[in-house]
Amino acid sequence: MVSECSEDVRLRLKKIEGQIRGLQRMIEQGKDCSEVIHQLRAASKALDKVGFIILTHRIRECAERGEVEGSGTDRLIEESMKLFLSLS
């Protein structure tokens, strides 16, 4: 993975880690269920976005390296579609 992608992903994961810790505190403090669910959805969406960023960079790297010539293109598309669908 490209280093700038790695840094972006690392920073996003640190933010998500903070969100999860906040969720733990909310539960320990007995916060309202709807507040907890709202924050849980936000953390989940942020984690999904990290997955999409990683997938996007993987596709870009393969294309830039020329790893997608001929039948490799079909394989990359199929693999990418499976990964994309697993994230959605």
Secondary structure in CASP SS format (residue, H / E / C, confidence):
PFRMAT SS
TARGET T0000
AUTHOR 0000-0000-0000
METHOD secondary structure of the structure
MODEL  1
M C 1.00
V C 1.00
S H 1.00
E H 1.00
C H 1.00
S H 1.00
E H 1.00
D H 1.00
V H 1.00
R H 1.00
L H 1.00
R H 1.00
L H 1.00
K H 1.00
K H 1.00
I H 1.00
E H 1.00
G H 1.00
Q H 1.00
I H 1.00
R H 1.00
G H 1.00
L H 1.00
Q H 1.00
R H 1.00
M H 1.00
I H 1.00
E H 1.00
Q C 1.00
G C 1.00
K C 1.00
D C 1.00
C H 1.00
S H 1.00
E H 1.00
V H 1.00
I H 1.00
H H 1.00
Q H 1.00
L H 1.00
R H 1.00
A H 1.00
A H 1.00
S H 1.00
K H 1.00
A H 1.00
L H 1.00
D H 1.00
K H 1.00
V H 1.00
G H 1.00
F H 1.00
I H 1.00
I H 1.00
L H 1.00
T H 1.00
H H 1.00
R H 1.00
I H 1.00
R H 1.00
E H 1.00
C H 1.00
A H 1.00
E H 1.00
R H 1.00
G C 1.00
E C 1.00
V C 1.00
E C 1.00
G C 1.00
S H 1.00
G H 1.00
T H 1.00
D H 1.00
R H 1.00
L H 1.00
I H 1.00
E H 1.00
E H 1.00
S H 1.00
M H 1.00
K H 1.00
L H 1.00
F H 1.00
L H 1.00
S H 1.00
L H 1.00
S C 1.00
END
